[in-house]
């Protein structure tokens, strides 16, 4: 019987690692097991609640004040944003390309963390019932957080940008140099992959999503370049990025819903047309 | 004596083991701390499988393993095989294992968990760019060190609840 089970396991593992056939089963099992995550996370959820209940009046007033200040600051920024967006759309109209569409977001709360240190995944409290689908981008207040890789009825699983298996098409905010930011398995390090030595990237550059590949919307901050190392023996520059998102601290995240038609420029339209599965290949194809 | 008596106790102990295997440390603790986590599920399973082998089925354990796979974000079937193999070993040798002292049982567990963790790392390495790490020895050591405590606790529960 053990041999039978071993064969069953081997088949399932082979199916699971090389195809997507087991995903519905995982979703179903995930629905059943999500309460276990809630129980395991309950100390943190409870302490958050209790902290709110037992907070002193002064603390609450102080917090209220800081939040109000933040709202004012953000309101000012968004006023500018509205006029800038209008101007941008007008200029895009002059160039003959369509304006960017606004994205809808959904706020979700973190309800679990995958315990394996080699896997950077978290569980959020919105799933199929909130119309979340595999592949949606997830942000936190500071930057790109990750993407949805598995959905069950009430929860879904988010792969963080720093996971070893994660890569995101990016560009340098200053000059638009495109590359791929890959995760390294450490919470504070991303790397630009296959960047030629001649590429213009310097320390302190802001790296943002390029929108190529169609999976991540363009223009969200991914991280800041902390070191650029040119090895004389290597054909590539080693660029280390510190992620903007607070990957190991954020408890509230935003799930992005892409509008159905999101054709922006010819270049991006081309990449969206060719499908989102082959981000890396595409990136190389469209690189000038 | 009712043969199904105390089924809920066994079930609860497995649920507690599941919760313990996914509880994470507060933010800010060093990442390698989570390698100190013993494999709770194997401990609980090993106890019930040598004490009441007729109550633990291999196929049941394989199915439990599917849920563990989803909880730990690992390929489906991996933990099922690990749990079923532990059950198999316990079934084959339960009379002898019961006679062993607790420390000999620790040794058996060390070998079992080490084999299981090596298999786990190999399978996880198949589908990703994950690098081999030597922490697996730590997991096996921690598991065998936790065994005496788990054993004492569960023996108490078992005799208290008169689970046969």
Interface residues (C-beta under 8 A of the other chain):
Chain A: X1 X2 X5 X6 X8 X9 X10 X11 X12 X13 X15 X16 X17 X18 X22 X25 X26 X29 X30 X32 X33 X36 X37 X39 X40 X43 X44 X112 X113 X114 X115 X116 X117 X118 X119 X121 X157 X164 X165 X185 X187 X248 X249
Chain B: X15 X18 X19 X21 X22 X23 X24 X26 X27 X28 X31 X32 X34 X35 X37 X58 X59 X62 X66 X67 X69 X70 X71 X72 X73 X74 X75 X76 X77 X78 X80 X81 X84 X85 X88 X123 X124 X126 X127 X128 X129 X130 X133
